[in-house]
Amino acid sequence: MAVIKAPSKHIDMLARLLRAEAVGEGKQGMLHVGAVTVNRARANCSDFKGVSTLPEVINQPKAFEALQHGMYYQRARESEKRLARRNVKGYRTWPAKYSLWYFRPDGDCPPTWYDQSQVGRYKSHCFYEPVAGECDEIYNTF
């Protein structure tokens, strides 16, 4: 059962995003990117109010650096589509489990990023959860 609506063209978009944002992080890194993306579609708070579909999340201005690179616009591969489908079905683990933001710094992860608390790092990406009371719905289970 999916936690958000995602027809095949949305799965393709998410698959392309996973590869473009985190191919160097391996499958788990790509799943973390997918979890954050799905979390944003479910959140309806903070920077993500009124954003409820994968295309709306992915195409938010300045949301994903990968949209400025050619890799995102390449055809989705079946391996990444499988990962995207796992995310749409609710797969999420630490540090992306409740995260709404991530980025790849040149060095150490700062403890906060745009006033959001850092919860962990996976390889090159730092992950950040909303502060208490800001997006409480992200902490629910499916």
C-alpha positions in Angstrom: 0.0 0.0 0.0 1.4 3.4 -1.0 1.7 6.2 1.5 1.3 8.8 -1.3 -0.3 8.6 -4.7 2.4 8.0 -7.3 1.5 6.9 -10.8 4.3 5.5 -12.9 5.4 8.8 -14.3 5.9 10.1 -10.7 7.9 6.9 -9.9 10.1 7.7 -12.9 10.7 11.3 -11.6 11.6 10.0 -8.1 13.9 7.4 -9.6 15.7 10.0 -11.7 16.0 12.2 -8.6 17.4 9.4 -6.5 20.2 8.7 -9.0 21.0 12.3 -9.7 21.1 13.3 -6.0 22.8 10.3 -4.4 24.1 7.7 -6.9 27.5 7.9 -5.2 25.9 7.0 -1.9 24.7 3.6 -3.1 21.2 2.1 -2.7 20.8 3.1 0.9 21.8 6.7 0.2 19.3 6.8 -2.6 16.6 5.4 -0.4 17.4 8.2 2.2 16.9 10.8 -0.5 13.6 9.1 -1.5 12.4 9.0 2.1 13.0 12.8 2.5 11.2 13.4 -0.8 8.2 11.3 0.3 8.2 13.0 3.7 8.0 16.4 2.1 4.9 15.2 0.1 3.3 14.0 3.3 4.3 16.9 5.6 2.0 19.9 4.7 4.0 22.1 7.0 7.0 24.5 7.0 8.4 24.8 3.4 6.1 22.1 2.2 2.6 23.5 2.8 0.3 22.8 -0.1 2.9 20.5 -1.7 1.5 17.0 -1.8 2.7 15.2 -5.0 6.1 14.1 -6.1 6.2 16.5 -9.0 5.2 19.4 -6.7 8.0 18.4 -4.3 10.6 17.7 -6.9 9.9 20.9 -8.9 9.9 23.3 -5.9 12.3 26.1 -6.7 15.8 25.4 -5.3 14.6 22.2 -3.6 17.0 19.8 -5.4 20.3 20.8 -6.9 20.2 17.8 -9.2 17.5 19.4 -11.4 20.3 21.7 -12.6 22.4 18.8 -13.8 22.0 16.5 -16.8 21.8 13.3 -14.9 18.3 14.0 -13.6 17.0 14.3 -17.2 18.3 10.9 -18.2 15.9 8.0 -18.5 15.0 6.3 -15.2 16.6 2.9 -14.7 14.7 -0.1 -13.4 17.0 -0.4 -10.4 16.2 3.1 -9.2 12.5 2.6 -10.0 12.4 -0.3 -7.6 14.0 1.9 -4.9 11.5 4.7 -5.7 8.6 2.2 -5.3 9.9 1.2 -1.9 9.9 4.8 -0.8 6.4 5.4 -2.0 5.3 2.3 0.0 6.7 3.9 3.1 10.3 2.7 3.4 12.3 5.1 5.6 15.1 4.6 8.1 17.4 6.7 10.2 18.7 9.3 9.5 16.1 10.1 6.9 13.1 8.5 8.8 11.6 11.9 9.9 13.9 14.2 8.0 12.6 16.9 5.7 16.0 18.3 4.7 19.4 17.1 3.7 22.5 18.5 2.1 26.1 17.6 1.3 28.6 19.9 3.0 32.2 20.2 2.1 33.2 19.2 5.7 31.4 18.3 8.9 27.6 18.5 9.3 26.6 21.7 11.1 24.4 21.0 14.2 21.6 23.0 12.7 20.7 24.0 9.1 18.2 26.8 8.6 17.2 26.4 12.3 16.5 22.6 11.8 18.3 20.0 14.0 20.8 17.6 12.6 19.9 14.0 13.3 22.7 12.2 11.5 24.8 11.7 8.5 25.0 9.0 5.8 28.2 9.1 3.8 28.3 12.6 2.4 24.8 13.8 3.2 23.6 15.4 6.5 20.0 15.0 7.5 17.8 17.4 9.4 14.4 17.0 11.2 11.9 19.7 11.9 12.0 21.3 15.3 9.5 20.3 17.9 6.0 21.6 17.1 6.8 22.7 13.5 5.9 19.5 11.6 4.6 17.0 14.1 2.6 15.1 11.5 6.0 13.8 10.0 6.4 11.7 13.2 3.3 9.6 12.6 3.5 6.1 11.3 1.8 4.8 8.2 
